[in-house]
Amino acid sequence: MLKARSGTDIEVRAMREGDRDRFRSMTSQSFSLPAQRTEVHASTLLDEAWVICNNGNMLGGLRGETVGQFFGGKSVPCTVVSAVQILPEGRGKGYGNLLMTGAMSKWRDKGSAISILYPTNVGFYRSLGYEFGGSHTQYRLPILAVPRSSSPDPVEPFEDADLPAVKDCYRRFAEQACGLLDRSDRWWSSRVPSNGEGAEGATYWYCVRKGSKIEGYVIYSQQAERSSFEYSYSLVCHDLVWHNPDAANSLLAFAGGHVVVGVNLLWIGPPNEPLTQFIHLHQADVSHSSRWMARLVDVPRALTTRGYPASLDVSIALNVKDDVLPENSGAIRMDVKHGSATVTKIAHAKAYLDVGPLASMYTGWLPAREAVRANRLQGASPEEVQILEMLFGGSDPWCLDRF
């Protein structure tokens, strides 16, 4: 339990069993959602949700789910934040700051190294040490422009028994990317649309097999579209995952096979989407793009749990400032060798930065040279800037999941 100020009756605490209905109705009000859209919160673990109360009256809350996030080929312990809310009668009183600060301290104590979220108020989260970390981009391509070349491998529906192989396909894909979630079993069951009829309509699962492995798969729903044909719809992909050209071409040909009633194919991909290399007739448009923010809740743990280029053998000293979680503040030295890092506290470092821009460099979103140009990294020598870019550079960070 945390108190806002001496003499007040404001408390931040973990959600209790009797709070579930109130949390869901509060979420529905705060985000103008129908009841079925808050169904995901019905299975929330009590220690994954925090609420803020005044004299026992719940005024706000949030959800923080434990997963991993891949950086440098390693899964970093991560808390994924959603449903951050303060009811209208509690806004403008600092409750949101207190709620987030208390929750972040708890996540750190439980072993999380980083935290990510999709912001509704960038300035608020930036004041708490979050900074932009990556993208979530949806592409759109007319079905008529989807290549329908002869499929090298069949695309087949898969059953519940195939789920372990699908999870393996996803993980092999995600660990090679930068920023994709290391989904837990609970995430798969509560956040990934189920195979069949769900609360918001039917979802379809198809895969491409190669021997005993699944080398690609798609999870999609059909979104009704207005057109001259009564039954027109677009294919909206939750996951579109492929490991090789055969799998990519097979999945594209499968989507293109909807040409009679299909209008568009929509899917999530990285900013430099490699799938477009197989598309020649029409350029895929960006139908939606948003950015997520990242926060290092435990700086040493974040730096030592991610991976680095195996060829590097470097050291760098940084002076980190964190006004919200002061345990992160101070000078440290990073020694990186054989793809791993060790972190040691030291007395002094010339290179100086806040925890926010460090998080943005950590994910690969903000190059160190741009942090210098924006005056968010100070005192770093040209050699240190180069080291930071070698440590954290690579493919553009992105996330397949929206939460």
SULQUI-V107228 format. One record per backbone hydrogen bond with DSSP energy under -1.0 kcal/mol. CO is the residue of the C=O (numbers start at 1). NH is the residue of the N-H. Records with the same first field share a line. If there is no record, write none. Layout:
CO=NH + NH
This chain:
2=12
5=8
9=55
10=4
11=53
12=2
13=51
16=19
17=20
19=23
20=24
21=25
22=26
23=27
24=28
25=29
26=30
27=31
28=33
34=37
35=38
36=39
38=41
39=42
41=44
45=48
48=64
49=15
50=62
51=13
52=59 + 60
53=11
54=57
57=54
59=87
60=52
61=85
62=50
63=82
65=80
67=78
68=182
69=76
70=179
71=74 + 307
74=71
76=69
77=113 + 114
78=67
79=116
80=65
82=63
85=61
87=90
88=91
94=98
95=99
96=100
97=101
98=102
99=103
100=104
101=105
102=106
103=107
104=108
105=109
106=110
107=112
108=111
113=297 + 298
114=79
115=295
116=81
117=293
121=125
122=126
123=127
125=130
126=129
131=294
134=292
135=399
136=290
137=269
138=287 + 288
139=267
140=285
141=265
142=145
143=146
156=207
159=162
160=163
162=166
163=167
164=168
165=169
166=170
167=171
168=172
169=173
170=174
171=175
174=177
178=398
180=70
181=183
182=68
184=188
185=189
186=190
187=191 + 192
196=203
198=201
201=198
203=196
204=220
205=158
206=218
207=156
208=215
210=213
213=210
215=243
216=208
217=241
218=206
219=238 + 239
220=204
221=236
223=234
229=232
232=225
233=263
234=223
235=266
236=221
239=219
241=217
244=248
245=249
246=250
247=251
248=252
249=253
250=254
251=255
252=256
253=257
255=258
256=259
258=262
261=233
263=143
264=235
265=141
266=237
267=139
273=276
274=277
275=278
276=279
285=140
288=138
290=136
292=133 + 134
293=117
294=131
295=115
298=302
299=303
300=304
301=305
309=312
314=336
316=334
318=332
319=353
320=330
321=355
325=328
326=329
330=320
331=346
332=318
333=344
334=316
335=342
336=314
337=340
339=308
340=337
342=335
344=333
351=319
352=378
353=321
354=358
355=359
356=360
357=361
358=362
359=363
360=365 + 366
367=371
368=372
369=373
370=374
371=376 + 377
372=375
378=352
381=385
382=386
383=387
384=388
385=389
386=390
387=391
388=392
389=393
397=135
